[in-house]
Amino acid sequence: MTTLTGLCPTVQPSGFDAMLIRVGRWLVSTGEHLASRENTVADHSEYEDRVRDGMAIRHSGLWI
């Protein structure tokens, strides 16, 4: 069975399908690149600060 599938030429997408695949691959690689450069420690501490401030406001009774 593998010899028969090896004889068939591979199907390559063309036209609009090929463009969508290229754009999708570019978006994924760009997103991975940006995510690797992002400093997640600062975002995490900002989130913790907002949670702490929100809890303090609720505890003080000043929130609606």
N, CA and C atoms as an extended XYZ file, in Angstrom:
192
Properties=species:S:1:pos:R:3:atomname:S:1:resname:S:1:resid:I:1 pbc="F F F"
N         0.814       -1.190        0.000 N   MET     1
C         0.000        0.000        0.000 CA  MET     1
C         0.865        1.264        0.000 C   MET     1
N         1.984        1.236        0.689 N   THR     2
C         2.825        2.430        0.717 CA  THR     2
C         3.469        2.694       -0.634 C   THR     2
N         3.691        1.662       -1.425 N   THR     3
C         4.286        1.896       -2.745 CA  THR     3
C         3.306        2.602       -3.655 C   THR     3
N         2.008        2.306       -3.531 N   LEU     4
C         1.025        2.976       -4.376 CA  LEU     4
C         0.868        4.441       -4.003 C   LEU     4
N         0.879        4.749       -2.700 N   THR     5
C         0.747        6.152       -2.302 CA  THR     5
C         1.998        6.935       -2.629 C   THR     5
N         3.135        6.268       -2.698 N   GLY     6
C         4.366        6.954       -3.058 CA  GLY     6
C         4.422        7.328       -4.521 C   GLY     6
N         3.627        6.672       -5.364 N   LEU     7
C         3.621        6.966       -6.791 CA  LEU     7
C         2.770        8.182       -7.137 C   LEU     7
N         1.792        8.504       -6.309 N   CYS     8
C         0.897        9.632       -6.582 CA  CYS     8
C         1.603       10.946       -6.257 C   CYS     8
N         1.448       11.944       -7.127 N   PRO     9
C         2.037       13.246       -6.804 CA  PRO     9
C         1.278       13.898       -5.642 C   PRO     9
N         1.989       14.659       -4.819 N   THR    10
C         1.341       15.327       -3.695 CA  THR    10
C         0.492       16.483       -4.209 C   THR    10
N        -0.603       16.736       -3.545 N   VAL    11
C        -1.516       17.808       -3.940 CA  VAL    11
C        -1.077       19.078       -3.235 C   VAL    11
N        -0.844       20.119       -3.977 N   GLN    12
C        -0.440       21.407       -3.426 CA  GLN    12
C        -1.613       22.374       -3.548 C   GLN    12
N        -1.957       23.078       -2.470 N   PRO    13
C        -3.044       24.059       -2.579 CA  PRO    13
C        -2.615       25.200       -3.512 C   PRO    13
N        -3.587       25.755       -4.181 N   SER    14
C        -3.277       26.857       -5.085 CA  SER    14
C        -4.335       27.941       -4.926 C   SER    14
N        -4.029       29.092       -5.439 N   GLY    15
C        -4.973       30.204       -5.434 CA  GLY    15
C        -5.251       30.732       -4.038 C   GLY    15
N        -6.533       30.919       -3.764 N   PHE    16
C        -6.963       31.514       -2.505 CA  PHE    16
C        -6.608       30.625       -1.314 C   PHE    16
N        -6.727       29.309       -1.469 N   ASP    17
C        -6.379       28.384       -0.382 CA  ASP    17
C        -4.909       28.520        0.001 C   ASP    17
N        -4.044       28.609       -0.991 N   ALA    18
C        -2.610       28.753       -0.726 CA  ALA    18
C        -2.324       30.066       -0.014 C   ALA    18
N        -3.030       31.132       -0.417 N   MET    19
C        -2.823       32.425        0.235 CA  MET    19
C        -3.262       32.359        1.697 C   MET    19
N        -4.408       31.717        1.968 N   LEU    20
C        -4.871       31.610        3.347 CA  LEU    20
C        -3.893       30.815        4.199 C   LEU    20
N        -3.328       29.765        3.654 N   ILE    21
C        -2.354       28.966        4.401 CA  ILE    21
C        -1.109       29.782        4.693 C   ILE    21
N        -0.630       30.535        3.714 N   ARG    22
C         0.563       31.373        3.938 CA  ARG    22
C         0.314       32.442        4.984 C   ARG    22
N        -0.839       33.102        4.889 N   VAL    23
C        -1.171       34.152        5.866 CA  VAL    23
C        -1.315       33.544        7.256 C   VAL    23
N        -1.945       32.387        7.359 N   GLY    24
C        -2.097       31.723        8.653 CA  GLY    24
C        -0.760       31.357        9.267 C   GLY    24
N         0.133       30.823        8.461 N   ARG    25
C         1.470       30.476        8.963 CA  ARG    25
C         2.223       31.719        9.408 C   ARG    25
N         2.074       32.812        8.648 N   TRP    26
C         2.753       34.059        9.016 CA  TRP    26
C         2.195       34.591       10.334 C   TRP    26
N         0.870       34.547       10.502 N   LEU    27
C         0.262       35.029       11.743 CA  LEU    27
C         0.725       34.212       12.941 C   LEU    27
N         0.796       32.906       12.782 N   VAL    28
C         1.227       32.046       13.883 CA  VAL    28
C         2.680       32.331       14.234 C   VAL    28
N         3.553       32.421       13.230 N   SER    29
C         4.972       32.666       13.527 CA  SER    29
C         5.176       34.052       14.134 C   SER    29
N         4.436       35.053       13.661 N   THR    30
C         4.548       36.398       14.231 CA  THR    30
C         4.050       36.413       15.665 C   THR    30
N         2.939       35.740       15.933 N   GLY    31
C         2.417       35.667       17.298 CA  GLY    31
C         3.367       34.967       18.239 C   GLY    31
N         3.990       33.880       17.765 N   GLU    32
C         4.963       33.184       18.605 CA  GLU    32
C         6.175       34.060       18.882 C   GLU    32
N         6.598       34.801       17.872 N   HIS    33
C         7.756       35.684       18.047 CA  HIS    33
C         7.439       36.786       19.063 C   HIS    33
N         6.271       37.394       18.942 N   LEU    34
C         5.895       38.457       19.879 CA  LEU    34
C         5.719       37.909       21.289 C   LEU    34
N         5.152       36.717       21.407 N   ALA    35
C         4.953       36.123       22.723 CA  ALA    35
C         6.274       35.787       23.389 C   ALA    35
N         7.270       35.409       22.616 N   SER    36
C         8.567       35.084       23.207 CA  SER    36
C         9.283       36.335       23.694 C   SER    36
N         8.987       37.475       23.098 N   ARG    37
C         9.636       38.728       23.508 CA  ARG    37
C         8.902       39.418       24.645 C   ARG    37
N         7.665       39.053       24.899 N   GLU    38
C         6.847       39.737       25.899 CA  GLU    38
C         7.345       39.429       27.305 C   GLU    38
N         7.303       40.441       28.149 N   ASN    39
C         7.713       40.281       29.538 CA  ASN    39
C         6.473       39.981       30.363 C   ASN    39
N         6.233       38.713       30.662 N   THR    40
C         5.007       38.330       31.356 CA  THR    40
C         5.068       38.622       32.850 C   THR    40
N         6.243       38.811       33.407 N   VAL    41
C         6.362       39.070       34.841 CA  VAL    41
C         5.722       40.411       35.190 C   VAL    41
N         5.933       41.432       34.380 N   ALA    42
C         5.354       42.747       34.657 CA  ALA    42
C         3.834       42.685       34.558 C   ALA    42
N         3.319       41.972       33.563 N   ASP    43
C         1.871       41.852       33.419 CA  ASP    43
C         1.270       41.134       34.619 C   ASP    43
N         1.954       40.114       35.090 N   HIS    44
C         1.442       39.353       36.221 CA  HIS    44
C         1.405       40.224       37.476 C   HIS    44
N         2.429       41.012       37.698 N   SER    45
C         2.429       41.855       38.895 CA  SER    45
C         1.373       42.952       38.783 C   SER    45
N         1.147       43.484       37.572 N   GLU    46
C         0.092       44.469       37.399 CA  GLU    46
C        -1.265       43.842       37.705 C   GLU    46
N        -1.470       42.620       37.274 N   TYR    47
C        -2.726       41.923       37.558 CA  TYR    47
C        -2.895       41.731       39.059 C   TYR    47
N        -1.829       41.326       39.734 N   GLU    48
C        -1.901       41.148       41.185 CA  GLU    48
C        -2.196       42.471       41.890 C   GLU    48
N        -1.616       43.569       41.401 N   ASP    49
C        -1.894       44.883       41.988 CA  ASP    49
C        -3.366       45.247       41.828 C   ASP    49
N        -3.935       44.992       40.636 N   ARG    50
C        -5.344       45.315       40.427 CA  ARG    50
C        -6.247       44.462       41.314 C   ARG    50
N        -5.918       43.199       41.458 N   VAL    51
C        -6.719       42.323       42.326 CA  VAL    51
C        -6.632       42.783       43.764 C   VAL    51
N        -5.437       43.118       44.221 N   ARG    52
C        -5.250       43.586       45.599 CA  ARG    52
C        -6.025       44.884       45.839 C   ARG    52
N        -5.935       45.829       44.883 N   ASP    53
C        -6.655       47.096       45.036 CA  ASP    53
C        -8.162       46.879       45.028 C   ASP    53
N        -8.626       45.980       44.162 N   GLY    54
C       -10.059       45.691       44.121 CA  GLY    54
C       -10.549       45.085       45.419 C   GLY    54
N        -9.765       44.181       45.993 N   MET    55
C       -10.146       43.575       47.267 CA  MET    55
C       -10.143       44.614       48.383 C   MET    55
N        -9.192       45.543       48.354 N   ALA    56
C        -9.142       46.576       49.388 CA  ALA    56
C       -10.345       47.503       49.287 C   ALA    56
N       -10.749       47.842       48.065 N   ILE    57
C       -11.906       48.726       47.884 CA  ILE    57
C       -13.166       48.025       48.379 C   ILE    57
N       -13.325       46.738       48.034 N   ARG    58
C       -14.504       45.997       48.490 CA  ARG    58
C       -14.524       45.876       50.013 C   ARG    58
N       -13.359       45.661       50.603 N   HIS    59
C       -13.278       45.518       52.055 CA  HIS    59
C       -13.605       46.826       52.765 C   HIS    59
N       -13.233       47.953       52.143 N   SER    60
C       -13.467       49.239       52.791 CA  SER    60
C       -14.929       49.665       52.693 C   SER    60
N       -15.676       49.041       51.789 N   GLY    61
C       -17.088       49.416       51.641 CA  GLY    61
C       -17.309       50.606       50.737 C   GLY    61
N       -16.312       51.036       49.985 N   LEU    62
C       -16.442       52.202       49.118 CA  LEU    62
C       -16.969       51.849       47.729 C   LEU    62
N       -17.089       50.594       47.400 N   TRP    63
C       -17.525       50.222       46.050 CA  TRP    63
C       -19.036       50.096       45.981 C   TRP    63
N       -19.556       50.206       44.798 N   ILE    64
C       -21.020       50.180       44.604 CA  ILE    64
C       -21.447       48.784       44.232 C   ILE    64
